[in-house]
Amino acid sequence: MIPVNGKKVTMQRSKENALELAFNALKQTDEAIYKFASLDLPEPLDCQPGCHYCCFNLPMVTPPEALLMGHHVEQTFTDQKKRDTADRINKLLERIDGMTPYETAMVRHELPCIFLEDGMCIVYEVRPVICRTCTSTSAEHCKTIFEDRNHRARLRCYQHIRHIFHTVHSRLVDRCREMGCQSDALSLAEAVQDYFRHSEPIHAWLQGETVFHIR
């Protein structure tokens, strides 16, 4: 069962509802952030189009989010755009091959997201929960710590929005486990690559198969 408009409904095991599982989580995230941001906050959120400094991280996503992004790419990208995305994935994974998480974090300014193009997210409407909740009250501060390569500096963000992320993320993981489906935290780039290496990734995931491989 998943909550929809305050009610619990049964999630049928179909391709459409597998995608709806992720889509509803994204919708709930947006609604929670909008509600919080509409309060009389000491500092408003300063995120805006073209402010992409948080897009130089390697986000971790849940399987439903990976399936939704993969499906979006499959359905909306041109063949050339798909090839360009595959090329960015290969270059990124080659760049970090053999590196520890700490070493990767130290060169994050060199690692743009595979979906970052001309400073904009090309899958914005299906971007994962972690990206939606990566917010700041100072875009200038984000720019400064990125350009200074100060990887230990913290964003100026509200703890409540971090709580929104953990709540939605935990619910998604719990739902995956209840369904008997893969629930591992996944690297976005590797997850998208795995999506296109599988002939029927959504169906296989719903059947409890391991679609995404942990490297």
C-alpha positions in Angstrom: 0.0 0.0 0.0 1.2 3.5 -0.7 -0.3 6.8 0.4 -2.0 8.9 -2.3 -3.9 12.0 -1.3 -4.1 10.8 2.3 -5.5 7.4 1.3 -3.9 4.0 0.9 -4.2 2.2 -2.4 -3.0 -1.1 -3.7 0.0 -0.9 -6.0 -0.6 -3.3 -8.9 2.5 -4.9 -10.4 2.4 -3.2 -13.8 4.9 -1.1 -15.7 2.8 2.0 -15.3 2.4 1.6 -11.6 6.0 0.8 -11.1 6.8 4.2 -12.6 3.9 5.8 -10.6 5.6 4.6 -7.4 8.6 6.9 -8.2 6.5 9.7 -9.7 4.3 9.9 -6.5 7.4 10.1 -4.4 8.7 13.0 -6.5 5.3 14.7 -6.3 5.2 14.3 -2.5 8.7 15.8 -2.3 7.8 18.8 -4.3 4.7 19.4 -2.3 6.5 19.2 1.0 9.2 21.6 -0.2 6.7 24.0 -1.6 4.7 24.0 1.7 7.9 24.6 3.7 9.2 27.3 1.4 5.9 29.2 1.6 6.4 29.8 5.3 7.9 33.0 6.7 11.5 31.7 6.5 14.5 33.7 7.8 16.1 33.2 4.4 14.3 32.1 1.3 15.6 29.3 -0.9 17.9 30.8 -3.6 17.9 27.9 -6.1 17.2 29.0 -9.7 17.6 27.8 -13.3 21.3 27.8 -14.3 22.5 27.4 -10.7 24.1 24.0 -11.2 26.9 23.7 -8.6 25.1 20.9 -6.8 25.0 19.0 -10.1 28.7 18.1 -9.7 28.0 15.2 -7.3 27.4 11.6 -7.9 23.9 11.2 -6.5 22.5 7.9 -5.1 19.0 6.9 -6.1 16.5 4.2 -5.4 15.6 1.6 -8.1 12.1 3.1 -8.8 13.8 6.5 -9.4 16.3 4.9 -11.7 13.5 3.1 -13.6 11.6 6.4 -14.1 14.7 8.2 -15.4 15.6 5.4 -17.7 12.1 5.2 -19.0 12.1 9.0 -19.6 15.3 8.8 -21.5 14.1 5.8 -23.5 10.8 7.5 -24.4 11.8 11.2 -24.9 15.5 11.3 -26.0 16.5 11.2 -29.7 18.9 8.5 -30.7 21.7 11.0 -30.8 20.8 12.3 -27.4 20.9 8.7 -26.0 24.3 8.2 -27.6 25.6 11.4 -26.0 24.2 10.3 -22.6 25.8 6.9 -22.9 29.1 8.6 -23.9 29.0 10.8 -20.8 28.3 7.8 -18.6 31.2 5.9 -20.0 33.6 8.8 -19.6 32.4 9.4 -16.0 32.8 5.8 -14.9 36.2 5.5 -16.6 37.3 8.6 -14.7 36.4 7.3 -11.3 37.3 3.7 -11.9 39.3 2.4 -8.9 38.8 5.5 -6.8 37.6 5.5 -3.2 34.5 7.6 -2.3 36.8 10.1 -0.6 39.0 10.4 -3.7 35.9 10.8 -5.9 34.5 13.6 -3.6 37.9 15.4 -3.8 37.5 15.7 -7.6 33.8 16.3 -7.8 34.2 19.6 -9.5 35.4 17.5 -12.5 32.4 15.2 -12.5 29.3 16.8 -13.9 26.1 14.8 -13.7 25.4 12.8 -16.8 22.2 14.8 -17.3 23.8 18.2 -17.0 23.9 20.0 -20.3 24.7 23.7 -20.8 24.2 24.3 -17.1 20.7 22.7 -17.1 19.2 19.4 -16.1 17.9 17.6 -19.2 15.7 15.2 -17.1 14.5 18.0 -14.7 10.9 16.7 -14.5 12.0 13.3 -13.3 15.1 14.3 -11.4 15.4 12.2 -8.2 14.4 13.1 -4.6 18.0 13.8 -3.6 18.3 16.4 -6.3 15.0 18.0 -5.4 16.0 18.4 -1.8 19.5 19.7 -2.5 18.6 23.3 -1.8 20.4 26.4 -0.5 19.6 29.8 0.8 22.6 31.3 -1.0 23.4 30.5 -4.6 26.5 32.7 -4.3 27.8 30.6 -1.4 27.3 27.5 -3.5 29.3 29.1 -6.3 32.1 30.2 -3.9 32.6 26.8 -2.3 32.5 25.1 -5.7 35.0 27.4 -7.3 37.3 27.3 -4.2 37.0 23.5 -4.3 36.1 23.5 -0.7 34.6 20.1 -0.4 34.3 20.2 3.3 32.1 23.3 3.4 28.4 22.8 4.0 25.6 24.2 2.0 23.4 26.8 3.6 20.3 24.7 3.8 17.4 24.0 6.1 17.5 20.8 8.2 13.8 20.4 7.6 14.4 19.8 3.8 17.0 17.2 4.7 14.3 15.6 6.7 11.9 15.6 3.7 14.6 13.7 1.8 15.1 11.1 4.4 11.4 10.6 4.9 10.5 10.1 1.2 13.7 8.1 0.5 13.0 5.7 3.4 9.4 5.2 2.3 10.5 4.3 -1.2 13.1 1.8 0.1 10.5 0.3 2.5 8.0 -0.1 -0.3 10.6 -1.8 -2.5 11.3 -4.3 0.2 7.6 -4.9 0.9 7.2 -5.8 -2.8 10.2 -8.1 -2.7 12.0 -5.9 -5.3 15.6 -4.7 -5.4 16.0 -1.8 -3.0 19.7 -1.0 -3.0 21.0 2.5 -3.1 22.4 3.1 -6.6 24.8 5.4 -8.3 22.7 7.3 -10.8 25.1 6.9 -13.7 25.6 3.2 -13.2 21.9 2.7 -12.7 21.0 4.4 -16.0 23.7 2.3 -17.7 22.2 -0.9 -16.2 18.7 0.1 -17.3 19.7 0.1 -21.0 21.7 -3.1 -20.7 18.6 -5.0 -19.7 16.0 -5.9 -22.3 13.0 -5.4 -19.9 14.3 -3.6 -16.8 10.9 -2.6 -15.3 9.3 -6.0 -15.7 12.4 -7.8 -14.3 12.5 -5.4 -11.3 8.8 -6.1 -10.6 9.6 -9.8 -10.7 12.2 -9.4 -8.0 15.2 -9.8 -10.3 18.5 -7.9 -9.8 18.4 -5.3 -12.5 21.0 -2.9 -11.0 24.4 -4.2 -10.2 26.4 -2.8 -7.2 30.0 -2.2 -8.2 
